[in-house]
Protein backbone atom coordinates (compact mmCIF):
# COMPACT_ATOMS: atom_id res chain seq x y z
CA UNK A 1 0.00 0.00 0.00
CA UNK A 2 1.52 3.31 -1.13
CA UNK A 3 1.35 5.96 1.62
CA UNK A 4 3.89 8.56 0.47
CA UNK A 5 5.47 9.50 -2.85
CA UNK A 6 8.42 11.79 -3.50
CA UNK A 7 9.36 12.54 -7.06
CA UNK A 8 9.35 14.87 -10.03
CA UNK A 9 6.14 16.35 -11.42
CA UNK A 10 6.22 15.72 -15.16
CA UNK A 11 2.58 16.59 -15.83
CA UNK A 12 0.05 18.66 -13.94
CA UNK A 13 -3.66 19.22 -14.60
CA UNK A 14 -6.51 20.52 -12.48
CA UNK A 15 -7.50 17.08 -11.15
CA UNK A 16 -4.34 14.97 -11.34
CA UNK A 17 -0.58 14.96 -11.73
CA UNK A 18 1.94 12.45 -12.99
CA UNK A 19 4.73 12.06 -10.46
CA UNK A 20 7.86 10.32 -11.67
CA UNK A 21 9.77 8.45 -9.00
CA UNK A 22 12.30 5.67 -9.50
CA UNK A 23 11.69 5.68 -13.24
CA UNK A 24 7.95 5.09 -12.80
CA UNK A 25 5.25 7.71 -13.51
CA UNK A 26 2.39 7.54 -11.00
CA UNK A 27 -0.96 9.12 -11.88
CA UNK A 28 -2.18 10.80 -8.70
CA UNK A 29 -5.62 12.40 -8.33
CA UNK A 30 -5.50 15.66 -6.33
CA UNK A 31 -7.92 18.22 -4.82
CA UNK A 32 -7.81 21.86 -5.96
CA UNK A 33 -6.05 22.93 -2.77
CA UNK A 34 -3.11 20.69 -3.63
CA UNK A 35 -3.23 21.72 -7.31
CA UNK A 36 -2.80 25.41 -6.46
CA UNK A 37 0.07 24.71 -4.05
CA UNK A 38 2.13 22.44 -6.31
CA UNK A 39 4.73 23.75 -8.75
CA UNK A 40 4.13 23.23 -12.48
CA UNK A 41 7.25 21.07 -12.66
CA UNK A 42 9.89 19.86 -10.23
CA UNK A 43 10.28 17.85 -7.04
CA UNK A 44 7.36 17.32 -4.72
CA UNK A 45 6.19 15.03 -1.96
CA UNK A 46 2.61 13.89 -1.49
CA UNK A 47 0.77 11.90 1.16
CA UNK A 48 -0.99 9.13 -0.74
CA UNK A 49 -4.24 7.27 -0.20
CA UNK A 50 -4.36 4.05 -2.24
CA UNK A 51 -7.86 3.05 -3.31
CA UNK A 52 -8.07 -0.54 -4.53
CA UNK A 53 -10.97 -1.71 -6.69
CA UNK A 54 -11.53 -5.03 -8.42
CA UNK A 55 -10.39 -3.66 -11.76
CA UNK A 56 -8.09 -0.75 -10.83
CA UNK A 57 -5.83 0.90 -8.27
CA UNK A 58 -6.23 4.67 -7.90
CA UNK A 59 -3.86 6.98 -6.03
CA UNK A 60 -5.08 10.16 -4.32
CA UNK A 61 -2.48 12.69 -3.22
CA UNK A 62 -2.44 15.48 -0.64
CA UNK A 63 0.21 18.00 0.40
CA UNK A 64 -0.85 17.90 4.05
CA UNK A 65 -1.45 14.88 6.25
CA UNK A 66 -4.51 16.57 7.79
CA UNK A 67 -6.15 16.72 4.36
CA UNK A 68 -5.44 13.04 3.75
CA UNK A 69 -6.95 12.17 7.16
CA UNK A 70 -10.03 14.25 6.34
CA UNK A 71 -10.32 12.45 2.98
CA UNK A 72 -10.26 9.08 4.76
CA UNK A 73 -12.90 10.28 7.24
CA UNK A 74 -15.17 11.36 4.39
CA UNK A 75 -14.84 7.90 2.82
CA UNK A 76 -16.24 6.40 6.01
CA UNK A 77 -19.57 8.15 5.34
CA UNK A 78 -22.03 5.93 3.49
CA UNK A 79 -22.62 7.23 -0.02
CA UNK A 80 -19.32 9.14 -0.29
CA UNK A 81 -16.71 7.66 -2.58
CA UNK A 82 -13.20 8.91 -3.45
CA UNK A 83 -14.27 11.25 -6.26
CA UNK A 84 -16.95 12.95 -4.17
CA UNK A 85 -14.57 13.20 -1.18
CA UNK A 86 -11.98 14.83 -3.45
CA UNK A 87 -14.63 17.23 -4.76
CA UNK A 88 -15.59 18.19 -1.20
CA UNK A 89 -11.96 18.99 -0.32
CA UNK A 90 -11.66 21.02 -3.54
CA UNK A 91 -14.49 23.29 -2.41
CA UNK A 92 -13.80 23.76 1.30
CA UNK A 93 -10.65 23.87 3.44
CA UNK A 94 -10.11 21.13 6.00
CA UNK A 95 -10.41 23.63 8.86
CA UNK A 96 -13.71 25.02 7.60
CA UNK A 97 -14.99 21.51 6.93
CA UNK A 98 -14.15 20.42 10.48
CA UNK A 99 -15.87 23.51 11.90
CA UNK A 100 -18.94 23.02 9.69
CA UNK A 101 -19.24 19.37 10.72
CA UNK A 102 -18.73 20.14 14.41
CA UNK A 103 -21.23 23.04 14.34
CA UNK A 104 -23.73 21.14 12.18
CA UNK A 105 -23.63 23.89 9.54
CA UNK A 106 -25.88 22.18 6.98
CA UNK A 107 -26.18 25.32 4.86
CA UNK A 108 -22.43 25.48 4.24
CA UNK A 109 -22.09 21.73 3.68
CA UNK A 110 -25.05 21.43 1.30
CA UNK A 111 -23.65 24.40 -0.62
CA UNK A 112 -20.75 22.21 -1.78
CA UNK A 113 -21.35 20.97 -5.36
CA UNK A 114 -22.54 17.36 -5.31
CA UNK A 115 -23.69 17.50 -1.66
CA UNK A 116 -27.41 17.64 -0.99
CA UNK A 117 -29.18 18.22 2.30
CA UNK A 118 -29.46 14.49 3.10
CA UNK A 119 -25.78 13.85 2.46
CA UNK A 120 -24.87 16.91 4.55
CA UNK A 121 -27.02 15.61 7.42
CA UNK A 122 -25.40 12.18 7.15
CA UNK A 123 -21.93 13.76 7.19
CA UNK A 124 -22.72 15.68 10.38
CA UNK A 125 -24.30 12.64 12.04
CA UNK A 126 -21.41 10.30 11.22
CA UNK A 127 -18.44 12.65 11.54
CA UNK A 128 -19.22 15.21 14.25
CA UNK A 129 -17.76 13.15 17.10
CA UNK A 130 -14.75 12.04 15.04
CA UNK A 131 -13.98 15.63 14.04
CA UNK A 132 -14.21 16.76 17.68
CA UNK A 133 -11.39 14.33 18.53
CA UNK A 134 -9.27 15.73 15.69
CA UNK A 135 -9.52 19.36 16.82
CA UNK A 136 -6.27 20.63 18.37
CA UNK A 137 -6.20 22.12 21.86
CA UNK A 138 -5.89 25.58 20.33
CA UNK A 139 -8.62 27.20 18.31
CA UNK A 140 -8.86 26.63 14.56
CA UNK A 141 -8.25 29.47 12.11
CA UNK A 142 -11.99 29.85 11.61
CA UNK A 143 -12.62 29.99 15.36
CA UNK A 144 -9.87 32.59 15.79
CA UNK A 145 -11.50 34.74 13.15
CA UNK A 146 -14.91 34.43 14.79
CA UNK A 147 -13.52 35.24 18.21
CA UNK A 148 -11.88 38.34 16.81
CA UNK A 149 -15.15 39.39 15.14
CA UNK A 150 -13.25 39.50 11.89
CA UNK A 151 -15.52 37.46 9.64
CA UNK A 152 -16.73 40.51 7.71
CA UNK A 153 -13.17 41.68 7.13
CA UNK A 154 -12.24 38.12 6.16
CA UNK A 155 -15.04 37.98 3.57
CA UNK A 156 -14.16 41.44 2.23
CA UNK A 157 -10.50 40.45 1.88
CA UNK A 158 -11.46 37.20 0.15
CA UNK A 159 -13.65 39.16 -2.25
CA UNK A 160 -10.81 41.59 -2.95
CA UNK A 161 -8.41 38.74 -3.71
CA UNK A 162 -10.83 37.03 -6.09
CA UNK A 163 -11.37 40.39 -7.84
CA UNK A 164 -7.59 40.56 -8.27
CA UNK A 165 -7.75 37.26 -10.15
CA UNK A 166 -6.88 34.72 -7.46
CA UNK A 167 -8.92 31.51 -7.26
CA UNK A 168 -11.26 31.55 -4.25
CA UNK A 169 -10.00 28.24 -2.79
CA UNK A 170 -6.37 29.39 -3.07
CA UNK A 171 -7.12 32.80 -1.55
CA UNK A 172 -9.18 31.26 1.27
CA UNK A 173 -6.34 28.84 2.02
CA UNK A 174 -3.87 31.71 2.36
CA UNK A 175 -6.20 33.74 4.59
CA UNK A 176 -7.02 30.84 6.92
CA UNK A 177 -3.35 30.05 7.43
CA UNK A 178 -2.70 33.61 8.69
CA UNK A 179 -2.77 34.79 12.30
CA UNK A 180 -5.11 37.77 12.06
CA UNK A 181 -5.12 40.22 15.02
CA UNK A 182 -8.51 41.58 16.11
CA UNK A 183 -7.47 45.13 15.24
CA UNK A 184 -6.15 44.26 11.75
CA UNK A 185 -7.56 46.37 8.91
CA UNK A 186 -8.64 45.05 5.56
CA UNK A 187 -5.57 46.67 3.99
CA UNK A 188 -3.21 44.95 6.47
CA UNK A 189 -4.81 41.55 5.91
CA UNK A 190 -4.78 42.01 2.13
CA UNK A 191 -1.08 42.89 2.16
CA UNK A 192 -0.28 39.84 4.28
CA UNK A 193 -2.34 37.54 2.05
CA UNK A 194 -0.69 38.88 -1.12
CA UNK A 195 2.76 38.21 0.34
CA UNK A 196 1.78 34.59 0.95
CA UNK A 197 0.20 34.16 -2.48
CA UNK A 198 3.22 35.63 -4.26
CA UNK A 199 5.71 33.24 -2.62
C-alpha positions as CSV (number, residue, x, y, z in Angstrom):
1,X,0.0,0.0,0.0
2,X,1.5,3.3,-1.1
3,X,1.3,6.0,1.6
4,X,3.9,8.6,0.5
5,X,5.5,9.5,-2.9
6,X,8.4,11.8,-3.5
7,X,9.4,12.5,-7.1
8,X,9.4,14.9,-10.0
9,X,6.1,16.4,-11.4
10,X,6.2,15.7,-15.2
11,X,2.6,16.6,-15.8
12,X,0.0,18.7,-13.9
13,X,-3.7,19.2,-14.6
14,X,-6.5,20.5,-12.5
15,X,-7.5,17.1,-11.2
16,X,-4.3,15.0,-11.3
17,X,-0.6,15.0,-11.7
18,X,1.9,12.5,-13.0
19,X,4.7,12.1,-10.5
20,X,7.9,10.3,-11.7
21,X,9.8,8.4,-9.0
22,X,12.3,5.7,-9.5
23,X,11.7,5.7,-13.2
24,X,8.0,5.1,-12.8
25,X,5.3,7.7,-13.5
26,X,2.4,7.5,-11.0
27,X,-1.0,9.1,-11.9
28,X,-2.2,10.8,-8.7
29,X,-5.6,12.4,-8.3
30,X,-5.5,15.7,-6.3
31,X,-7.9,18.2,-4.8
32,X,-7.8,21.9,-6.0
33,X,-6.0,22.9,-2.8
34,X,-3.1,20.7,-3.6
35,X,-3.2,21.7,-7.3
36,X,-2.8,25.4,-6.5
37,X,0.1,24.7,-4.0
38,X,2.1,22.4,-6.3
39,X,4.7,23.8,-8.8
40,X,4.1,23.2,-12.5
41,X,7.2,21.1,-12.7
42,X,9.9,19.9,-10.2
43,X,10.3,17.8,-7.0
44,X,7.4,17.3,-4.7
45,X,6.2,15.0,-2.0
46,X,2.6,13.9,-1.5
47,X,0.8,11.9,1.2
48,X,-1.0,9.1,-0.7
49,X,-4.2,7.3,-0.2
50,X,-4.4,4.0,-2.2
51,X,-7.9,3.0,-3.3
52,X,-8.1,-0.5,-4.5
53,X,-11.0,-1.7,-6.7
54,X,-11.5,-5.0,-8.4
55,X,-10.4,-3.7,-11.8
56,X,-8.1,-0.7,-10.8
57,X,-5.8,0.9,-8.3
58,X,-6.2,4.7,-7.9
59,X,-3.9,7.0,-6.0
60,X,-5.1,10.2,-4.3
61,X,-2.5,12.7,-3.2
62,X,-2.4,15.5,-0.6
63,X,0.2,18.0,0.4
64,X,-0.9,17.9,4.0
65,X,-1.5,14.9,6.3
66,X,-4.5,16.6,7.8
67,X,-6.2,16.7,4.4
68,X,-5.4,13.0,3.8
69,X,-6.9,12.2,7.2
70,X,-10.0,14.2,6.3
71,X,-10.3,12.5,3.0
72,X,-10.3,9.1,4.8
73,X,-12.9,10.3,7.2
74,X,-15.2,11.4,4.4
75,X,-14.8,7.9,2.8
76,X,-16.2,6.4,6.0
77,X,-19.6,8.1,5.3
78,X,-22.0,5.9,3.5
79,X,-22.6,7.2,0.0
80,X,-19.3,9.1,-0.3
81,X,-16.7,7.7,-2.6
82,X,-13.2,8.9,-3.4
83,X,-14.3,11.2,-6.3
84,X,-17.0,13.0,-4.2
85,X,-14.6,13.2,-1.2
86,X,-12.0,14.8,-3.4
87,X,-14.6,17.2,-4.8
88,X,-15.6,18.2,-1.2
89,X,-12.0,19.0,-0.3
90,X,-11.7,21.0,-3.5
91,X,-14.5,23.3,-2.4
92,X,-13.8,23.8,1.3
93,X,-10.7,23.9,3.4
94,X,-10.1,21.1,6.0
95,X,-10.4,23.6,8.9
96,X,-13.7,25.0,7.6
97,X,-15.0,21.5,6.9
98,X,-14.2,20.4,10.5
99,X,-15.9,23.5,11.9
100,X,-18.9,23.0,9.7
101,X,-19.2,19.4,10.7
102,X,-18.7,20.1,14.4
103,X,-21.2,23.0,14.3
104,X,-23.7,21.1,12.2
105,X,-23.6,23.9,9.5
106,X,-25.9,22.2,7.0
107,X,-26.2,25.3,4.9
108,X,-22.4,25.5,4.2
109,X,-22.1,21.7,3.7
110,X,-25.1,21.4,1.3
111,X,-23.6,24.4,-0.6
112,X,-20.7,22.2,-1.8
113,X,-21.4,21.0,-5.4
114,X,-22.5,17.4,-5.3
115,X,-23.7,17.5,-1.7
116,X,-27.4,17.6,-1.0
117,X,-29.2,18.2,2.3
118,X,-29.5,14.5,3.1
119,X,-25.8,13.9,2.5
120,X,-24.9,16.9,4.6
121,X,-27.0,15.6,7.4
122,X,-25.4,12.2,7.2
123,X,-21.9,13.8,7.2
124,X,-22.7,15.7,10.4
125,X,-24.3,12.6,12.0
126,X,-21.4,10.3,11.2
127,X,-18.4,12.7,11.5
128,X,-19.2,15.2,14.3
129,X,-17.8,13.2,17.1
130,X,-14.7,12.0,15.0
131,X,-14.0,15.6,14.0
132,X,-14.2,16.8,17.7
133,X,-11.4,14.3,18.5
134,X,-9.3,15.7,15.7
135,X,-9.5,19.4,16.8
136,X,-6.3,20.6,18.4
137,X,-6.2,22.1,21.9
138,X,-5.9,25.6,20.3
139,X,-8.6,27.2,18.3
140,X,-8.9,26.6,14.6
141,X,-8.2,29.5,12.1
142,X,-12.0,29.8,11.6
143,X,-12.6,30.0,15.4
144,X,-9.9,32.6,15.8
145,X,-11.5,34.7,13.2
146,X,-14.9,34.4,14.8
147,X,-13.5,35.2,18.2
148,X,-11.9,38.3,16.8
149,X,-15.2,39.4,15.1
150,X,-13.2,39.5,11.9
151,X,-15.5,37.5,9.6
152,X,-16.7,40.5,7.7
153,X,-13.2,41.7,7.1
154,X,-12.2,38.1,6.2
155,X,-15.0,38.0,3.6
156,X,-14.2,41.4,2.2
157,X,-10.5,40.4,1.9
158,X,-11.5,37.2,0.2
159,X,-13.7,39.2,-2.2
160,X,-10.8,41.6,-2.9
161,X,-8.4,38.7,-3.7
162,X,-10.8,37.0,-6.1
163,X,-11.4,40.4,-7.8
164,X,-7.6,40.6,-8.3
165,X,-7.8,37.3,-10.1
166,X,-6.9,34.7,-7.5
167,X,-8.9,31.5,-7.3
168,X,-11.3,31.5,-4.2
169,X,-10.0,28.2,-2.8
170,X,-6.4,29.4,-3.1
171,X,-7.1,32.8,-1.5
172,X,-9.2,31.3,1.3
173,X,-6.3,28.8,2.0
174,X,-3.9,31.7,2.4
175,X,-6.2,33.7,4.6
176,X,-7.0,30.8,6.9
177,X,-3.3,30.1,7.4
178,X,-2.7,33.6,8.7
179,X,-2.8,34.8,12.3
180,X,-5.1,37.8,12.1
181,X,-5.1,40.2,15.0
182,X,-8.5,41.6,16.1
183,X,-7.5,45.1,15.2
184,X,-6.1,44.3,11.7
185,X,-7.6,46.4,8.9
186,X,-8.6,45.0,5.6
187,X,-5.6,46.7,4.0
188,X,-3.2,45.0,6.5
189,X,-4.8,41.6,5.9
190,X,-4.8,42.0,2.1
191,X,-1.1,42.9,2.2
192,X,-0.3,39.8,4.3
193,X,-2.3,37.5,2.1
194,X,-0.7,38.9,-1.1
195,X,2.8,38.2,0.3
196,X,1.8,34.6,0.9
197,X,0.2,34.2,-2.5
198,X,3.2,35.6,-4.3
199,X,5.7,33.2,-2.6
